[in-house]
Amino acid sequence: MKYDFKINTSIQNAHTIVLQHIRPETTVLEFGTATGYMTEYMCKELNCQVYGVEIEESAARVASAFTVDMEIGDVESLTWTTKFKNIKFDHIIFVDVLEHLKDPWRVLKIAVEFLKEEGTLITSIPNISNNAVIMELLSGRFEYKTLGLLDNTHLRFFTKSSILELYEQAGLQPIGWYATYMVPEQTEFKQSYENYPLVRDFLQQRTDGEIYQYITVGKKTENAVKPNQAVIEQRYRLSSYYLQLFWSENEEFTEYDSVHLPLHIDGSTITYDIPLPNKEINKLRFDPISELALIKLSEIYLLETVCDTENGIPSYIQKWSNENNFEGCHFYNLVDFGGREPLISLNKDPYIILNPTTKIKKDKTYFLRIKMSVSVKNSDLIEELNRQYSKIKREAERLGLLNMSLEEEQRKQNKLLFELEHIKELLQEKYTKDIETFKSKILQLEAQLEVKNVALEEHRKNISTQQVYYESEIQKREEATEKVLNELQVLLNSTSWKYTRFFRAAMNSLRELKNSAKHRVKNMIVKHKKKSNKKEMINLLDKERYILVFSHTNYLNSMGGTEKYIYEQASYNARSGIGTVQIFPSNRYDFYAEEESFYGINVGDTFLGYLTAQEIVEFIQDSAHKYKKTYIHHLLFWIYSDFKNIFEAVNYLGISSVFVAHDFFACCSSYHMMYSDSNGKKGCIPDLMTHGTENVCIKCDHYADLEKRKEIFNDIFNVCEKIVLPSQYVLEVFKLIYPKWEDKFLVHGHLRLVKDGTSEKEKVNEKIKIAYLGYKMENKGWSTWLKMINNEQFSDLYEFHHIGSSEHYSTNVRSHEYSFINDGRMAATNLLKKESIDIVLLWSIVPESYSYTLYESIAAGVPVVTNKHSGNIAFSVQNSSEDIGVVLNNEKELWALLSDNNSVLNLVNRARNLYELEYNELD
């Protein structure tokens, strides 16, 4: 255990990056919990069930407060495999652990056996090939330190390639690579590129040279989709600021008997809880920072526990603060203006000596709590200096400095003034050094950019040459193949059938070879975005008429509500000989971004490639005669300026347009209509209906975007012939936000119900079957579902099913997978009927604008249970002429309903209509 601190998710480091990949309400196995700083966050903030393994008993006792179970012992002893033998985990994490083991390969391989089929294993491992380490080697040094890349407890060292080998040997495939980085000057080695001019360019051009740690997310190999050559998805800059605590049994302090903690330097007050080692300690030394900084030290406690009492004040052994004038503390190389607050570190070795009045014994666990703020901003330092300077001048004027009896006071004031002048000189020196450093960096970056531009241009030329080469090669192969086939045909016509069997087989093989070669080359040219070109794409528009569709994702790869509807629309039009051209963003762009962007094009069920927005405009202009109509389905992930340019071209060409709403993206940047302020989030539609937008929106965090968004969509609606809304519920919201377009609004649901008989159940003593229908998503009520299936009382009364999942995440749930594309729109409905489901839980916690799952349930004659916040689901249940379910106020009412067997049987045992689901065509 090296150190302990509270998790601050606003700072990006290995710990917070790992926590970003832990899903709420999951089961986690954490190796190396220390005192539980990550464990506590996963338990309290993510509501996870955490199991821990920790070698240090004192740390494990603290962390166990946040675990379901804790194994105290060496990871490599494998005692944890017995304790946790009947548990499968959603996540297993090794944060700064594997490099401390003798045989990390063996441990990781065994740990994978405890991972669920769709679970993830996450590691954080230092990068030994960091440029700072290489510079140390070039200087003839490989010296271990108390912390960092050459930590004196590290037994193994890894690079990116050896991490990949580690994963492969364990049966894992990385699905996500992340990295923290730090320039050599900011590492513990304090190296500089300027000291190595002969290899400087080589080092700076190394892709992974400044990476400090790799954070790798892996899945079992058979369940993972392989990434492209383990590309780092995102890099996070590490803070180079640390505080350091030393301890000593005598008067001497060493680096070995010390710990470092990441330091917050934004001026906010932070509490640091530092566990002390199990040894006798007579004196402590605390180094707040090793830079010029403004320090506000509030208080320091010596504690036996980190838990606060009810009034928020810890039960302490000793306290140092302004209340006792920090009695027992000695300050060195820190400018003190009186009262120990604020302090300014005068040079690079400021420290505070603490003399505990109580002897720190070996057989007890102690903590040092430090509460302080640190700022390295020059503006904060200058402001404080000016304040103190003015204060000293006023005091000097008051005293007059002429009275000989005040000579001692004058000397103190002069000393402070001298130190202030010295600090000003340091600031000036820092400013000058920073400016020179920035200038040097800019020149280096400009030189690197020039090199990259030359390389990019050469790469483009090579690609063009390769394309010409491949096209030429395929043409040559086709001509050679045709020649051979013609010669074989002559042989076939002149020789008996019996003797030409070999030639006929050869001819077929050549045909297959020809078609295979054509397919591979075409696939390479079409799918590689740099080789996609408008002319080739337009040649693939082989139908007379097309509809043009704009949406936010590729409907061939995703199956949300919007994608389902586009798929139905494309299939319907195809039966009438009308094709579909879909345009969608290649990435999740910000709506107001200004950056280089690419957009994908699908024609029917074929992905053609990527083009820029301007190339899309030219593509549409060159094929304008083919388009019957434009449908705007969704603009999420679009850059609006790109869409505006494309849409203006569409309008100029006279192609009529229809806007099809799938949620509330046109109404608010919170497209689920969730009100957000300092008190949290909640659905805002009921308040809008009661009080109007003027009184509700102005108090919400999303209000700043509202007028700009309304201006954008007013321009779009102005040229659309109609605005299609999926439900009456959505109509009421759009009428509030866009009243001027009410005559264009058309309520038109995605699906049409066609009656197909009736069904009546007579459940008596059988278990009631309850199903969760759809994706595992928090806003679909996933947390409520997990609470339900893990309730022992309900497990005895009900049988639980998940329709739409292949993952076996609980022994209490039977999972049933289906495909909308392969099995058709009735797939979910048919599964509900096949499994004799009695109730469907549709517990969306955000307002749904439509809900395919609602109609799939109605078609199966299965009643739904929902809550008043579920939008169109609750609206449809409450306003339906048929008995299709029940709307509850909250989870408390849900638990009450499920606990009342008579009420549940009364809901289930009713006659209900059965339906076929049909696409509700727009035109």
N, C-alpha and C positions, 0 to 999 in steps of 0.2 A: 504494500500500500504506500504510494508515493505522496499523495496529498488528497485533500477533500475540499469540495466547494459546492455551492448551490448552483444548479443548472440555470443558465440564463439563455433562453432560446433566441434572444436578439443578437447573440454573438455566434458566429459560425466557427465551429471547431469540430474535431472528430466526434465528440460526444453528441453535440446537437444534430450533426448530419446523420448519425446512426438513429437518433430518436425520431427524425423525420420519416424513417422507413419502418417504424413500428406502428401497426394499425391499432386503433382503440379497441378495447374489449377482446383482446387476444391473450393467448398463453405464451409466456416468454421464459426461456432459460438463459440466465445471465451468468457468464463465467467471469470471476474477478470483480465482485460487487464493490470492493473496498467498503466504505461506510455507508454506501447506498445512495450516492448523489443521483445516479441515473435510475436506480431502483425506485426511489421515492417519486421521481417524476412520472415513471411508467405506471406506478400504483395509483397516485393521486390525480394526475392530470389526464392520463390515458385510460384509467380504469382497467388496467391489465392485471392478470394473475401472474405474478412473477415468482420464479423459483431461482435460488441463487447457489453459487459455489464460491467460497472464499477461504483462502488458506490462513489468514490472520484471525484468530479467535475474537480479539477485541473489536476489530472492524466488523466482523460477521454479526456480532451481537447487536451492534447499532443498526446494520442493514436489515436484519431479520424482522424489524418492526414493519417493513414494507413488503415482505415476502410471504407467500403461502407456506413455503418450506425452505430451509437453508441447510446445505451440506457444508460443514466446516472441515477443510482438509485440502491436500494437494490435488490439483486437477488430474495429474498423471497417476495418482493412486487408483483412480477409477472407482472410488467408493460411491460416487454420485450415480453411477450406472445402476447400482442396486436400489438406491433410494428412489430413483425416478423411473424405474424399469417399466411401469405401466402407464407412462404419460407420453403423449406425442405433443410437440410444441409447434405453434404458428411461427415463432421466431426464436432463433438461437444466436446469441451475440458474444463475440470475443473482442472486447475493446482494450487494446494494448496488453494482450495476454500471451498470444502465441509466441512472440519473440522471447518470452521468459521461460519457455518450456524446452526440455531436452529433446522430446520427440513430438513436435506439433503435428506432424503428418499423421501419426497414429491417433492422437486425441481428436483431430478434426474428423477423421474417417469414422470413428466410433460415435461422435456427436451427431453425424448425419443420420444415424439409425434412429435417433430420437426426434427427427424432423417429420412433420406432416407432409403428405405428398405435394401439396401446393405451398408448403412453408418456405421461409427464407432463412439463410444463415448469413450473418453480417459480421465482417471483421474490420478492424482498424489496425494497420501494420505500418511501422516507420519504413521510409525509403532509404536504404543504405547507399544508393547511388546518387544521393543528393550532391549537388555541386560543392557545397561547403565541405563535405567529407572528402571529396576528391582533392580539393585544395589543401586540406590537412595532410593527405597522403603525399601530395607534391612537395609539401614542406617537411616531409619526413616524420609526420606525427600521426599516431592513432591512439589518442589518449582518452580513456573512459572518463565519463562525468556522472554526476548524481542524477541527471535528468537529460532527456533528449535522445538524439539519434544514436549516441554512443553511451547510453545508460549503462551503469556498471552492473546491472542485473540482467542485461540482455545476453542470452545464450545463442540465439539464432539471428541471422540478418537476411533481409529479403529485398529483392527488386520486383518490378512489375511482372517480369517473366517468371520468376520463381514463385510468386503468389499464384499465378495462373497454374503452374505445375502443382502447387499445393492443393488447389481446388480440384484439378483434374484427378489427382490421386485419391481424393476423398469422395469422388463421384458427384462432384458439384460443377455447375456451369455458371460463371458470372453473368448476371443479367443487368448489372448496373455498376459502373466504376465512377468513383468520385475522389477528389484529392484536395488536401490542404497544401498551400505552398507558402514559402517565405524566402525572400532574397537572402544571399549569403551574409550580407552585412547585419541582418536582423537575427540570425541564428545564434546559438550558444557559442559558435566558433568565431563570430565577428570577422569573417573573411570578406575580401573585396575582389572583384574581377580586375580592378586596376593593378593588383599586385602580381598578376599572371598574364602579362601582355602577349606572350607567345601562344597561349591556349585560350585567351579570353573569348574570341569569336566562336571557337569550337564549343566552349562551355555554355555560352549564352544561347547557342542554337540547339542545344540538347532539349528535346521535347519535354523530358521529365526531370530536367536538371534541378529545378527549384521546388519540386514536389517534396513535401515534408512527410506526409502520411497518405497511404492509400486506404480508402474506405470502399469495400467491395461487398456487393449484395449478390448472393448466389442462391440457386435453386438446384434440386436434384437434377442431374443431367437429362434424365428421360422426360422431365416436365418443363425444361427451359427452352426458350427460343434464343438461339445463339446470337449475341451482338456482333457488330462488325469489328473484328480485330481488337477487342477490348479497348475501345475508344473511351477516354475520360469524358464523361458527360458534363461535369461541371467542376470548376476549381474554386476553392475558397481561400482567401488570403488570411493567414494567421496573424494574430496580434504578437508583436515582439516584446511586449511589456510584461514583466513578472514582478511579484513581490517574493521575498525569500525570508524564511525563518530558520535560525540556527539554534541549537541547544548544546549545553555543555555541563559536564559534571564538575569542571574546574573553571579556570579563567580563559581557556583557549577555545576558539571556534574554528571548525574546519568545514570545507565544502561537503565532505562525506556526511557529516551530521547536520544536514539541512534539507529543506524541501522548497520547491518553487511552486507558485500558484499563478495561473493566468490572471492578469490585472485588468480591471475595467478603468479606462482612462478618459471617460467622457464626462467626468464631473459628477456623476450620480453616486449617491451614498450606497455602498455595498457592504454586506456582512460576510466575512470569511471565517468559516469554522475549520480549524486545523487540528487534526489529531496528533498528539504527542507520542513518541515511542515509549515502549514499556521499559524504562530505565530511570535511574535516579538523575534528576536534573536540578542544578542549583542556579543556573542563569540562562536567560534567553536573549537572543539578539534578533531584531526585526528590521529588515531592509525594505522600506516601502516601495522604492523604485530606484533605478540606476540612471535616471535622466533628470534634466532640469524640469521641475514640475511644481504645481500648486497642490498642496496636501491639506485636507481638512480631517483631522483625526478626532473622532467623536468619543470613542471609548474602547477599552481593551479589557476582556474578562479572562480569568482562569477558571475553567469549568470542569465538573466531573461528568456532566451530561449536556448534550446539545439541545435538549427539550426545554422549551420555555414554560413558565408557570402561566396560570390563567390570565394574569394582568400583563402578559407579554414580556416580563422581566425575567431573565434566567436566574436560576439558583446558582450563585457563584461562590468561589472560594476567595478570590481577590479581584478587585476592580481598579483600573487606572482610568481616570477621566478628569475633565475640568473641575468636577466637584471636589476632588482631592488634589487638584493641581498636578495630576499625573505623578504623585509621590511615588518614589521608587523607580522612576523612569529617567534615563539619562540620554539626551539628544545630542547627536554628533553630525556635523556638516548639514545642519538644517537651520535656516533662518527662522527665529521665533519672534513674532511681533507681540508676544504677551498672551497668556492664556492657552498656549499650545495650539491655537487655531486662528488663522491658518498658519501652515508651515510652508517654506519654500526650500526644496532640495538645492543646495548650493553647488554641488559637484557630483561626480559619478559614484560616490561612495557614502551616501547618507544612511545612517542607521540609528536605532534606538535600543538601548540596553534595558532589559526588564529584570528586576530582582524580586522573585516571588518571596513573600514572607513565610509561606507554607512550603515545606520541602515536597517536591514532586517525587513520589515513591514509585518503585519498580513494579509493584503488584497491583497497581490501579490504572484505570484509563482516564487520561486527562485530555482536555481540548483547550486551545487558545482561540478565543473569538475576538476578531478585530473588525471594528466598524469604522469605515472611513470613505472619503471620496478623493479621487486623484484626477487632475486635469493637466494635460500637456499642451493645451491650446495656448499659443502665444498671446491671444487676445485676453484670456483669463488671467495670465500672469501679469500682463501690462496693466490691466484694470486693477488688480490687487496692489501692484506696486504703486500706481498713482494714488490709490486710496491711502495706503500706508505713508506715502511721501507727504501727502497733504496733512495727514494726522500728525506726523512728526513736526512739520513746519508750524502747525497751529500750537502744538505743545511747546515748541521752542520759543515761539513768540510770547506765549503765556508766561513762560519762565524767565524770558528776557535774555538768558544766557550771559548777563552782565554781572550777576551777583556771584562773588567768589565762592560763596557757600554752596553754589550749585555746580561746582566744577566736575564732580563725579557724574552728575546727571548729564552734563554736557558731553563728557567722554563717551557715555553710553549712546547718546544720540548721534555723535559723530561716527561711532563705530557702525551703527545701523545705516547711516547715510552712506558710509563707505561701502558697506555690503550691498546696498541698493544699487549704487553705481556699478559695482562689480557684476551684479545680476544683469543690469542693462547691457554691459559689455558682452556678457555671455549670450544674451538674446540677440544682440547685433551680430555676433560671430555665428550664431545658429542660423539667423536669416541669410547671411552671406553664403554660408556653406550649403544651405538648402537650395538657394538660387543656382549656385554653381553645379550642384548635383543634378538639379532639374534640367539645366542647359545641356549637361553631358548626356543625360538620359534621352533628351529629345533628339540630339544629334545621332545617338546610337540607334534610336527607333527609326529615324528618317532613313539612315543607311540600310537598316534591316528591311524596311518597307520597300526601298528601291530594289534590293536583291530579290525580295519576294515577288515584286511586280514583274521583274525580268523573267523569273522562274515561271510565273503564272502565264505570261505570254507564250513562253516556250511550250508550256504544258498544253495550252490551247492549240498551238500549231501541231503538236504531236497528236492530239485527239483528232484534229481535222485530217491529218495524214493517215491515221489509223482507220478512220471511217472510210476514206477513199480506198484504202488497201483492202478492207474487209468486203466492201461492195464489189471491188474488182475481182477478189478471190472467189466470191460466190458466183459471179458471172462466169469466170473461167471454169469453175467446177460444174456449173449447170451445162455449159457447152460441151465439156468433156463427157459428162454423164449422158447427155443426149446422143453424142456420137457413139458411145459404147452401146447404148440401148438400140440405136438404129442398126449397128452391126449385128447385135444379137438377134434382132428381129429378122434380119436377112437369113441368119442361120436357122431360125425357127421355121421360116417359110420353106426352107429347102431340105430339112431333115425330118425324119419321122418323130412323132410325139415322144416315143419311148426314149430316144437318144438325146432329146433336147431338155430332159427334166433338169439336168444340172444347170443349163443355161437359163432356164426359166427361173430357177431359184436365185441365180446370180442377178438376173434382171430385177427381181423383187427386192433383193438386198440393196442394190444400187438405188432403186427408187426410194427406199426407206432412208438410205444415207443422204440422198439429195434433200428429202423433206426435212430430215433432222437438222442438217446443216443450215437450211433456210430458216428453220424455226429458231435455232440458237442465235444466228446473226440478227434476225429481226428482233428477238427478245432483247438482245444486248443494245441494239440501236434505239428501240422504242422506250425501254425502261430507264436508260441512263439519261438523266435530265440534261446533261450537256449535249446529248446527241438527238434530243427531241427537237424537231423543227416543224414549223407551221405547215409547210407544203405537204410533208408526209402525213401529218394528222388530217388535213383536209381531204386528202385522197382516200382516207379510211371512212369518210362520211358517205356510205354507199346507199343510204336511203334518200327518198325524195324530200321528206319533211322530218323535222326534229323539233323537240321542245328543248329550251335552254334552262338549266336548273342551277341556281346558286345556293350552296349550303356550306355548313361548317366542317364536315368530315366526309371521308370517302365512304359512300353508302355500301360499297362492295365489301368493306372490311369491318364495319361496325353495325350494331343492331339495336340502337336506341330508338325511341319513338319516331324521331324525325327521319332516320335512315329507313325504318320499316315503311314509312309512308312513301318516301321517294322510290323505294324498291317496288312497292305496289303500283305507283303511278307509272314507272318505267315499264313494268310488265303489262299493264293494261294498254298503254299506248303501243307497245310492240305488237300486240294482237291485232291492232288496226294498221300496222305497217308504219307507225311513227316511231322514230328513234329518240333517244334521250342523250343529251350532252350535259354532263355535270361538271361544274367548276368548283373547286374547294381549296382552301389554304393548305400548304404543305406543312405548316407549323402553327403553334398556338400564338399568333401574333396579338399584340395589344391593339384595341380598336383605334387608338389615336397615335399609333407608332409611326415613326418615319425611318424606315430601314429597308435594306434590300430584301425582297420577298419573292417567293415562287408559289405558283398555284397549279394544282394537279387537274388533269382532264380525263374524264371517263366518257367513253362512247359505248352505250349499252352496258354490257358486262365486261368491257375491256378497258384497262388502264393504259393510257397512251404516253404519259410522261408529264414533265413539269415545264412551265413557261413563266416568264416574268409578266407583270400586269400589262405592260405595253405590248408584249407579244400576244397576250390574250385578246387585247383590243384588235390587233391586226388579224388574228385568227378569226374572230367574229365578223370583222369587216369583209374578209375574203370569202366567208361562207354564209353571208347574211341572207342570201336567197333561200336557204334551206330551213330557216327558223320560223316556226308557226307561232310560238308564244314563249315568253320568259316567265319563270316561276322563281320568286325569291323566297326560299324556305328558311334560311337562317344566316345571320352575318356574324355570329360568334367566331372568334379567331381570325376574322378578316381585318385588314388594315382599311379603314374607311376611305382614305384618299384613293387607294387602289380600286375599291369597289365603285367609287364615284366616277372615276375615269372610264371604267368598263361600262357602267350603267348609262352614262351620257352617250357613249358610242351606240349602245343598244337603242336608246330613244331616238337618236339621230337617224338610225336606219329604219325607224318606223315599226319596230317589233313591239307589240303590245305586251304589257307586264301585269302579273298578278302577285300580290304579296300574300304569303301563307304563314300565319303565326303558329308557332309550336310552343311558345312559352311567353314570358313578358320581357324579352330582351329589348324590344322596341320601346317599352315603357320606362325601364329603369336599368341601371347598371347591375343591380341585384335582380337577375332575371327570374329568381324565385320569389320576388317581392317580399324580401325579408327586411323589415325595418331595423336599422342599426344606429345605436348611439352609445354613450358611455356606459349605459346599463346593460348592454348586450344586444341580442337579436331576437326578433319575433316577427310573425307574419303580419303584414300591415294592411291587407285587403279589407278586413272587417272595419278597421278604423277609417280607411278611405271611403268606404260606402257610407259611413255614419257622419264623418266630419269633413270630407272633401280633401282634395290634394293640397289646398292652400294651408290648411291647419296641420296636416300630418307630415307632408314631405319636407317642409322647411326645417323641421327638427331632426331630420335624418342625415346620417353621414353621406348618403348617396345623393343628396339634394344638389351638391355642387355640380354634378354632371347632368342634372335633369334638363335644364333649358337647352344646353348644347345638343343633347340626345334628341329632344323633341324637334329642334330645328332640322336636324339631319333627317329624321324619319318623316317629318312633314313634307320635305322635298321629295322623298321617295314616294310617299302616299299620293302626292299631287299628280304624279304621272302614271300611277297604277290604276287599271280599270276597275279593280275591286280588291278588297282586303278580306281574306278568308280567315275566319276565326274558328277554332276547333270546338267551342262549346259556348253555351249561354253564359256560363260563369266568366269566361274570358271577355265576352262582349261587354259585360257590365264594367269591367276594368278599363277597356279601351275607350268606352264612352266617356269615362271620367278624364282620361288623359288626352284623348284626341276627339273631342266632341264635334269638330268641324267636318270630320270624315264619316259621320254616322250613316250617310246615304250610300257609302261604298262598302260598309260592313256586311259580311255574309257569314252567318253561322252554318258551318258545314263540317260535321264530324268526319274523322278518318275512316270509320267503319260503319257498315249498315247491318242491322240485325234482321235476319229473315227467319221467321218462326219455323221450328222443326220438331214439334211435339211438346210433350210435358213430362215432368218427372216428379214423383212424390216419394219421400223417404219415410221409413218407419223404424227409426233407431230406438232400441229399448236398453239392452244390457251391453251392447257393443261399445268399444272405445270410439269416441268421436275423432275423426281425422281432420286435423287443421294443417293448412298449407301456407307457406310463404311463397309468393309468386313473383319471379323476376330476379334482377341482379342484387348482389350483396352491396347495398349502398346505405350509408348512414341516413341520408335524407328520405330513404324509403322505409325507415323504421327498423333497421337492422338491429339496433341496440335493444329495442323492445322484444324482438323475436328471440334474441339470445337469452334475455331474462326469462322469457316464457319457457323455452325448452330446457333451461337449467333449473327450473322450479320443480322440486321433488314431488310436490302435491299434484302438479299438472301432469307430470310424467305418468302417474298412475291412472289419470283420467283420460288422457288424450294420446293419440298417435300423430307424430309430427312428420310432415313431408316438405321438401324444398323442390318446387317445380322450376327448373331452369338452372340447375347446378349439377356439376359432375363431381364436386368436392365432397368427400365424406368427412365433414368437420366435427361431427358429434355422433356418438352411438345412439342418441335419442332421435336422430333425424334420418329419414330415408331420402336420398337425393335422386332426382330424375332429370336427365339432360335432354334438350331438344334443340332443333335448329329451325329458325323461322324461314330461312332460305330453302333448306333441303326438305323440310317437313310441311311447309305451308303455313298460312295464317291460322289454321285450326289446330296447330300442333299442341299449344298449351291447353286449349279447351279439351282436346281429346285425351290428354294426360290426366286432367282433372276428373274426367268421366271414367277413364280406365282405372284409376286408383280409388274411385268412389270417395273423393274428397268431400267433406261435409261443410267446411268453413274455410274461406280464404282471408288471411290477414293482410289488409292493404293499409298499413299504418304510416303513411307518408307524413313527415313533420314539416314539409314545405308545401305550399298550395300547388297541386297538379293542375295543368291547363287542360289535360284531356285524360290520359291513362288507358293505354292498350290493355293492361292487366285487368282493369275493371270490366271491360267489354268481354274479355276472354272468360272471366268468371261468370258474368251474366249468361253468356252463351252456353256454359256448362250447367246452368241451373244451380250454381253454388252461391249461397249468400256471402256477402263480404262484411267484415267488421273493420270499421275505420274510425278516425277521430275528426273532430270539427275543424282541424287545421289542414286537412288534406285537399282543400280546393275543390276541383271539379268532382272528385270522388264523393266527398260529403254532399256537395250540391246535388249530384245525380241521385244519390240514395234518398235524400230528403225530398226530392221533387219528382221522383218516379211514380208513375201510376201503378207500378207493380211492386211487390215485396222483394227487393233485391239485397237487403242487408240492414245494418244498424249503424248509427253514428253515435260515438261516445265522446265525452268531454276530455278524458285524460286516462292515463294508465291505471289509476286507482279504480276507475269504473270498469276498465278491461279486466283487471284481476277479480273484481267482484262478480262480473258476468261469468267468467270461467270457473269461479268457485261455486256457482249456482247451477247444478246439473239440470234442474227443471227448466230454467231460463234458456240454457243452451239447447236442450232437446226441443223446446218450443220454437226456437229460431230455425233449427235444422229440419224438423218434421213438418214441412209444408209443401204444398204443390207449387211448382215453379215451371215456367216455360223454358224450353230448350231452343237454341237458335243456331243457324249457320251464320258465320261472319263473312261479309262480302265487302270488297273495296268500294268505298263511296266516291265514285269518280267525280272529278271537278268539272269536266267538260263533256 
